[in-house]
């Protein structure tokens, strides 16, 4: 897993754990985690777009792929 994605994963996990130990595995906790993880990824992508207002969609897409260390699937 890309290091930045891992950092966002950890941040989402810490902010949504129902118990300090993080041992709660309820459906609600999982949904909250997924929502938070998605929010963090989208926020990071929006930040990239805002940093480069003159870039084309293709250029921003390439920057986001590079930032998250992903290829087209």
C-alpha positions in Angstrom: 0.0 0.0 0.0 1.3 3.5 -0.9 2.6 5.3 2.2 0.2 8.2 1.8 -2.8 5.9 1.5 -1.6 4.1 4.6 -1.3 7.4 6.5 -4.9 8.3 5.5 -6.1 4.8 6.5 -4.5 5.1 9.9 -6.0 8.6 10.4 -9.5 7.3 9.4 -9.1 4.3 11.7 -8.1 6.4 14.7 -10.8 9.0 14.2 -13.6 6.4 13.9 -12.7 3.7 16.4 -15.5 3.4 19.0 -13.0 2.1 21.6 -9.5 3.3 22.2 -8.2 -0.2 21.5 -9.9 -0.1 18.0 -11.3 -3.5 18.6 -14.9 -2.6 17.8 -15.8 -4.4 14.5 -19.4 -3.4 14.3 -21.1 -2.6 11.0 -21.6 1.0 12.1 -17.9 1.4 12.9 -16.9 -0.1 9.6 -19.3 2.3 7.7 -17.9 5.3 9.6 -14.4 4.2 8.8 -15.1 3.8 5.1 -16.9 7.2 5.0 -14.0 9.0 6.8 -11.3 7.2 4.6 -13.2 8.3 1.4 -13.5 11.9 2.7 -9.8 12.1 3.4 -8.9 10.8 -0.1 -11.3 13.2 -1.8 -10.0 16.1 0.3 -6.5 15.3 -0.7 -7.4 15.2 -4.4 -9.3 18.5 -4.1 -6.3 20.0 -2.5 -4.2 18.9 -5.5 -6.7 20.5 -7.9 -6.7 23.8 -5.9 -2.9 23.9 -5.9 -2.8 23.8 -9.7 -5.8 25.8 -11.1 -4.3 26.1 -14.5 -3.7 22.4 -15.1 -5.8 20.3 -17.4 -7.8 17.4 -16.1 -5.2 15.0 -17.6 -2.3 16.8 -15.7 -4.2 16.7 -12.4 -5.1 13.1 -12.9 -1.4 12.2 -13.5 -0.4 14.2 -10.4 -3.1 12.4 -8.3 -2.0 9.0 -9.6 1.6 9.8 -8.8 0.7 11.2 -5.3 -1.2 8.1 -4.3 1.2 5.7 -6.2 -1.5 4.1 -8.3 -1.9 3.1 -12.0 -5.0 2.8 -14.1 -6.8 -0.3 -13.1 
